[in-house]
Amino acid sequence: MKIDIKQGGKKFSVNFLIVPGKGDVHFSAMAKSSKDLDALQAAVEERGAGDDMIGVIIGKAMEKKLKQPIDVDHSYQGAGYGFKFDLYSIAKSLK
């Protein structure tokens, strides 16, 4: 999944590999190649305040594509970023 990250007036295009998660994480996203990882690190450096916002940007792009609410798992300990479906919102939409 290709996501454009805009930071500091610059645009960084990063391809992410989306894979099913384990345990509490429904799926995770990580840079697809070393070139994508370099672009992702450049975006984080441009931001200068950590990479939490990058996870939110990825989550919003996935929400737009899936048309389902996605939560970023800020406690995810694996490579990349962890995400969960917002099951309460999904259940509410099924009523």
MODELLER restraints for C-alpha pairs under 7 A, 6 or more apart:
rsr = mdl.restraints
at = mdl.atoms
rsr.add(forms.Gaussian(group=physical.xy_distance, feature=features.Distance(at['CA:1:A'], at['CA:15:A']), mean=5.45, stdev=0.5))
rsr.add(forms.Gaussian(group=physical.xy_distance, feature=features.Distance(at['CA:1:A'], at['CA:16:A']), mean=5.12, stdev=0.5))
rsr.add(forms.Gaussian(group=physical.xy_distance, feature=features.Distance(at['CA:1:A'], at['CA:17:A']), mean=6.55, stdev=0.5))
rsr.add(forms.Gaussian(group=physical.xy_distance, feature=features.Distance(at['CA:2:A'], at['CA:13:A']), mean=6.84, stdev=0.5))
rsr.add(forms.Gaussian(group=physical.xy_distance, feature=features.Distance(at['CA:2:A'], at['CA:14:A']), mean=5.65, stdev=0.5))
rsr.add(forms.Gaussian(group=physical.xy_distance, feature=features.Distance(at['CA:2:A'], at['CA:15:A']), mean=4.22, stdev=0.5))
rsr.add(forms.Gaussian(group=physical.xy_distance, feature=features.Distance(at['CA:2:A'], at['CA:16:A']), mean=6.15, stdev=0.5))
rsr.add(forms.Gaussian(group=physical.xy_distance, feature=features.Distance(at['CA:3:A'], at['CA:13:A']), mean=5.83, stdev=0.5))
rsr.add(forms.Gaussian(group=physical.xy_distance, feature=features.Distance(at['CA:3:A'], at['CA:14:A']), mean=5.45, stdev=0.5))
rsr.add(forms.Gaussian(group=physical.xy_distance, feature=features.Distance(at['CA:3:A'], at['CA:15:A']), mean=6.30, stdev=0.5))
rsr.add(forms.Gaussian(group=physical.xy_distance, feature=features.Distance(at['CA:4:A'], at['CA:11:A']), mean=6.34, stdev=0.5))
rsr.add(forms.Gaussian(group=physical.xy_distance, feature=features.Distance(at['CA:4:A'], at['CA:12:A']), mean=5.55, stdev=0.5))
rsr.add(forms.Gaussian(group=physical.xy_distance, feature=features.Distance(at['CA:4:A'], at['CA:13:A']), mean=4.40, stdev=0.5))
rsr.add(forms.Gaussian(group=physical.xy_distance, feature=features.Distance(at['CA:4:A'], at['CA:14:A']), mean=6.30, stdev=0.5))
rsr.add(forms.Gaussian(group=physical.xy_distance, feature=features.Distance(at['CA:5:A'], at['CA:11:A']), mean=5.62, stdev=0.5))
rsr.add(forms.Gaussian(group=physical.xy_distance, feature=features.Distance(at['CA:5:A'], at['CA:12:A']), mean=5.01, stdev=0.5))
rsr.add(forms.Gaussian(group=physical.xy_distance, feature=features.Distance(at['CA:5:A'], at['CA:13:A']), mean=6.24, stdev=0.5))
rsr.add(forms.Gaussian(group=physical.xy_distance, feature=features.Distance(at['CA:6:A'], at['CA:12:A']), mean=6.24, stdev=0.5))
rsr.add(forms.Gaussian(group=physical.xy_distance, feature=features.Distance(at['CA:7:A'], at['CA:43:A']), mean=6.24, stdev=0.5))
rsr.add(forms.Gaussian(group=physical.xy_distance, feature=features.Distance(at['CA:7:A'], at['CA:46:A']), mean=6.28, stdev=0.5))
rsr.add(forms.Gaussian(group=physical.xy_distance, feature=features.Distance(at['CA:7:A'], at['CA:47:A']), mean=6.04, stdev=0.5))
rsr.add(forms.Gaussian(group=physical.xy_distance, feature=features.Distance(at['CA:8:A'], at['CA:46:A']), mean=6.29, stdev=0.5))
rsr.add(forms.Gaussian(group=physical.xy_distance, feature=features.Distance(at['CA:8:A'], at['CA:47:A']), mean=6.75, stdev=0.5))
rsr.add(forms.Gaussian(group=physical.xy_distance, feature=features.Distance(at['CA:12:A'], at['CA:39:A']), mean=6.02, stdev=0.5))
rsr.add(forms.Gaussian(group=physical.xy_distance, feature=features.Distance(at['CA:12:A'], at['CA:43:A']), mean=6.33, stdev=0.5))
rsr.add(forms.Gaussian(group=physical.xy_distance, feature=features.Distance(at['CA:13:A'], at['CA:39:A']), mean=6.93, stdev=0.5))
rsr.add(forms.Gaussian(group=physical.xy_distance, feature=features.Distance(at['CA:14:A'], at['CA:31:A']), mean=6.94, stdev=0.5))
rsr.add(forms.Gaussian(group=physical.xy_distance, feature=features.Distance(at['CA:14:A'], at['CA:36:A']), mean=5.04, stdev=0.5))
rsr.add(forms.Gaussian(group=physical.xy_distance, feature=features.Distance(at['CA:14:A'], at['CA:39:A']), mean=6.31, stdev=0.5))
rsr.add(forms.Gaussian(group=physical.xy_distance, feature=features.Distance(at['CA:14:A'], at['CA:40:A']), mean=6.38, stdev=0.5))
rsr.add(forms.Gaussian(group=physical.xy_distance, feature=features.Distance(at['CA:15:A'], at['CA:31:A']), mean=6.07, stdev=0.5))
rsr.add(forms.Gaussian(group=physical.xy_distance, feature=features.Distance(at['CA:15:A'], at['CA:32:A']), mean=5.63, stdev=0.5))
rsr.add(forms.Gaussian(group=physical.xy_distance, feature=features.Distance(at['CA:15:A'], at['CA:36:A']), mean=5.98, stdev=0.5))
rsr.add(forms.Gaussian(group=physical.xy_distance, feature=features.Distance(at['CA:16:A'], at['CA:29:A']), mean=5.83, stdev=0.5))
rsr.add(forms.Gaussian(group=physical.xy_distance, feature=features.Distance(at['CA:16:A'], at['CA:30:A']), mean=5.28, stdev=0.5))
rsr.add(forms.Gaussian(group=physical.xy_distance, feature=features.Distance(at['CA:16:A'], at['CA:31:A']), mean=4.58, stdev=0.5))
rsr.add(forms.Gaussian(group=physical.xy_distance, feature=features.Distance(at['CA:16:A'], at['CA:32:A']), mean=4.93, stdev=0.5))
rsr.add(forms.Gaussian(group=physical.xy_distance, feature=features.Distance(at['CA:17:A'], at['CA:29:A']), mean=5.51, stdev=0.5))
rsr.add(forms.Gaussian(group=physical.xy_distance, feature=features.Distance(at['CA:17:A'], at['CA:30:A']), mean=5.41, stdev=0.5))
rsr.add(forms.Gaussian(group=physical.xy_distance, feature=features.Distance(at['CA:17:A'], at['CA:31:A']), mean=6.12, stdev=0.5))
rsr.add(forms.Gaussian(group=physical.xy_distance, feature=features.Distance(at['CA:17:A'], at['CA:32:A']), mean=5.01, stdev=0.5))
rsr.add(forms.Gaussian(group=physical.xy_distance, feature=features.Distance(at['CA:18:A'], at['CA:27:A']), mean=6.82, stdev=0.5))
rsr.add(forms.Gaussian(group=physical.xy_distance, feature=features.Distance(at['CA:18:A'], at['CA:28:A']), mean=5.71, stdev=0.5))
rsr.add(forms.Gaussian(group=physical.xy_distance, feature=features.Distance(at['CA:18:A'], at['CA:29:A']), mean=4.56, stdev=0.5))
rsr.add(forms.Gaussian(group=physical.xy_distance, feature=features.Distance(at['CA:18:A'], at['CA:30:A']), mean=6.82, stdev=0.5))
rsr.add(forms.Gaussian(group=physical.xy_distance, feature=features.Distance(at['CA:19:A'], at['CA:27:A']), mean=5.53, stdev=0.5))
rsr.add(forms.Gaussian(group=physical.xy_distance, feature=features.Distance(at['CA:19:A'], at['CA:28:A']), mean=5.47, stdev=0.5))
rsr.add(forms.Gaussian(group=physical.xy_distance, feature=features.Distance(at['CA:19:A'], at['CA:29:A']), mean=6.51, stdev=0.5))
rsr.add(forms.Gaussian(group=physical.xy_distance, feature=features.Distance(at['CA:20:A'], at['CA:26:A']), mean=6.07, stdev=0.5))
rsr.add(forms.Gaussian(group=physical.xy_distance, feature=features.Distance(at['CA:20:A'], at['CA:27:A']), mean=4.17, stdev=0.5))
rsr.add(forms.Gaussian(group=physical.xy_distance, feature=features.Distance(at['CA:20:A'], at['CA:28:A']), mean=6.35, stdev=0.5))
rsr.add(forms.Gaussian(group=physical.xy_distance, feature=features.Distance(at['CA:21:A'], at['CA:27:A']), mean=4.03, stdev=0.5))
rsr.add(forms.Gaussian(group=physical.xy_distance, feature=features.Distance(at['CA:21:A'], at['CA:28:A']), mean=5.77, stdev=0.5))
rsr.add(forms.Gaussian(group=physical.xy_distance, feature=features.Distance(at['CA:25:A'], at['CA:82:A']), mean=6.05, stdev=0.5))
rsr.add(forms.Gaussian(group=physical.xy_distance, feature=features.Distance(at['CA:25:A'], at['CA:83:A']), mean=5.87, stdev=0.5))
rsr.add(forms.Gaussian(group=physical.xy_distance, feature=features.Distance(at['CA:25:A'], at['CA:84:A']), mean=5.58, stdev=0.5))
rsr.add(forms.Gaussian(group=physical.xy_distance, feature=features.Distance(at['CA:26:A'], at['CA:83:A']), mean=6.03, stdev=0.5))
rsr.add(forms.Gaussian(group=physical.xy_distance, feature=features.Distance(at['CA:26:A'], at['CA:84:A']), mean=4.91, stdev=0.5))
rsr.add(forms.Gaussian(group=physical.xy_distance, feature=features.Distance(at['CA:26:A'], at['CA:85:A']), mean=6.79, stdev=0.5))
rsr.add(forms.Gaussian(group=physical.xy_distance, feature=features.Distance(at['CA:27:A'], at['CA:82:A']), mean=6.11, stdev=0.5))
rsr.add(forms.Gaussian(group=physical.xy_distance, feature=features.Distance(at['CA:27:A'], at['CA:83:A']), mean=5.53, stdev=0.5))
rsr.add(forms.Gaussian(group=physical.xy_distance, feature=features.Distance(at['CA:27:A'], at['CA:84:A']), mean=6.70, stdev=0.5))
rsr.add(forms.Gaussian(group=physical.xy_distance, feature=features.Distance(at['CA:28:A'], at['CA:80:A']), mean=6.71, stdev=0.5))
rsr.add(forms.Gaussian(group=physical.xy_distance, feature=features.Distance(at['CA:28:A'], at['CA:81:A']), mean=5.45, stdev=0.5))
rsr.add(forms.Gaussian(group=physical.xy_distance, feature=features.Distance(at['CA:28:A'], at['CA:82:A']), mean=4.37, stdev=0.5))
rsr.add(forms.Gaussian(group=physical.xy_distance, feature=features.Distance(at['CA:28:A'], at['CA:83:A']), mean=5.84, stdev=0.5))
rsr.add(forms.Gaussian(group=physical.xy_distance, feature=features.Distance(at['CA:29:A'], at['CA:80:A']), mean=5.51, stdev=0.5))
rsr.add(forms.Gaussian(group=physical.xy_distance, feature=features.Distance(at['CA:29:A'], at['CA:81:A']), mean=5.24, stdev=0.5))
rsr.add(forms.Gaussian(group=physical.xy_distance, feature=features.Distance(at['CA:29:A'], at['CA:82:A']), mean=6.58, stdev=0.5))
rsr.add(forms.Gaussian(group=physical.xy_distance, feature=features.Distance(at['CA:30:A'], at['CA:79:A']), mean=6.61, stdev=0.5))
rsr.add(forms.Gaussian(group=physical.xy_distance, feature=features.Distance(at['CA:30:A'], at['CA:80:A']), mean=4.21, stdev=0.5))
rsr.add(forms.Gaussian(group=physical.xy_distance, feature=features.Distance(at['CA:30:A'], at['CA:81:A']), mean=6.41, stdev=0.5))
rsr.add(forms.Gaussian(group=physical.xy_distance, feature=features.Distance(at['CA:31:A'], at['CA:37:A']), mean=5.16, stdev=0.5))
rsr.add(forms.Gaussian(group=physical.xy_distance, feature=features.Distance(at['CA:44:A'], at['CA:50:A']), mean=6.30, stdev=0.5))
rsr.add(forms.Gaussian(group=physical.xy_distance, feature=features.Distance(at['CA:44:A'], at['CA:51:A']), mean=5.63, stdev=0.5))
rsr.add(forms.Gaussian(group=physical.xy_distance, feature=features.Distance(at['CA:55:A'], at['CA:72:A']), mean=6.43, stdev=0.5))
rsr.add(forms.Gaussian(group=physical.xy_distance, feature=features.Distance(at['CA:55:A'], at['CA:81:A']), mean=6.11, stdev=0.5))
rsr.add(forms.Gaussian(group=physical.xy_distance, feature=features.Distance(at['CA:56:A'], at['CA:72:A']), mean=6.45, stdev=0.5))
rsr.add(forms.Gaussian(group=physical.xy_distance, feature=features.Distance(at['CA:59:A'], at['CA:70:A']), mean=6.02, stdev=0.5))
rsr.add(forms.Gaussian(group=physical.xy_distance, feature=features.Distance(at['CA:59:A'], at['CA:71:A']), mean=6.86, stdev=0.5))
rsr.add(forms.Gaussian(group=physical.xy_distance, feature=features.Distance(at['CA:59:A'], at['CA:72:A']), mean=6.40, stdev=0.5))
rsr.add(forms.Gaussian(group=physical.xy_distance, feature=features.Distance(at['CA:63:A'], at['CA:69:A']), mean=5.56, stdev=0.5))
rsr.add(forms.Gaussian(group=physical.xy_distance, feature=features.Distance(at['CA:63:A'], at['CA:70:A']), mean=5.86, stdev=0.5))
rsr.add(forms.Gaussian(group=physical.xy_distance, feature=features.Distance(at['CA:69:A'], at['CA:85:A']), mean=6.17, stdev=0.5))
rsr.add(forms.Gaussian(group=physical.xy_distance, feature=features.Distance(at['CA:69:A'], at['CA:86:A']), mean=5.36, stdev=0.5))
rsr.add(forms.Gaussian(group=physical.xy_distance, feature=features.Distance(at['CA:69:A'], at['CA:89:A']), mean=6.91, stdev=0.5))
rsr.add(forms.Gaussian(group=physical.xy_distance, feature=features.Distance(at['CA:70:A'], at['CA:83:A']), mean=6.67, stdev=0.5))
rsr.add(forms.Gaussian(group=physical.xy_distance, feature=features.Distance(at['CA:70:A'], at['CA:84:A']), mean=5.79, stdev=0.5))
rsr.add(forms.Gaussian(group=physical.xy_distance, feature=features.Distance(at['CA:70:A'], at['CA:85:A']), mean=4.68, stdev=0.5))
rsr.add(forms.Gaussian(group=physical.xy_distance, feature=features.Distance(at['CA:70:A'], at['CA:86:A']), mean=5.42, stdev=0.5))
rsr.add(forms.Gaussian(group=physical.xy_distance, feature=features.Distance(at['CA:71:A'], at['CA:83:A']), mean=5.67, stdev=0.5))
rsr.add(forms.Gaussian(group=physical.xy_distance, feature=features.Distance(at['CA:71:A'], at['CA:84:A']), mean=5.16, stdev=0.5))
rsr.add(forms.Gaussian(group=physical.xy_distance, feature=features.Distance(at['CA:71:A'], at['CA:85:A']), mean=6.08, stdev=0.5))
rsr.add(forms.Gaussian(group=physical.xy_distance, feature=features.Distance(at['CA:71:A'], at['CA:86:A']), mean=6.02, stdev=0.5))
rsr.add(forms.Gaussian(group=physical.xy_distance, feature=features.Distance(at['CA:72:A'], at['CA:82:A']), mean=6.19, stdev=0.5))
rsr.add(forms.Gaussian(group=physical.xy_distance, feature=features.Distance(at['CA:72:A'], at['CA:83:A']), mean=4.64, stdev=0.5))
rsr.add(forms.Gaussian(group=physical.xy_distance, feature=features.Distance(at['CA:72:A'], at['CA:84:A']), mean=6.43, stdev=0.5))
rsr.add(forms.Gaussian(group=physical.xy_distance, feature=features.Distance(at['CA:73:A'], at['CA:82:A']), mean=5.13, stdev=0.5))
rsr.add(forms.Gaussian(group=physical.xy_distance, feature=features.Distance(at['CA:73:A'], at['CA:83:A']), mean=5.14, stdev=0.5))
rsr.add(forms.Gaussian(group=physical.xy_distance, feature=features.Distance(at['CA:73:A'], at['CA:84:A']), mean=6.58, stdev=0.5))
rsr.add(forms.Gaussian(group=physical.xy_distance, feature=features.Distance(at['CA:76:A'], at['CA:82:A']), mean=5.39, stdev=0.5))
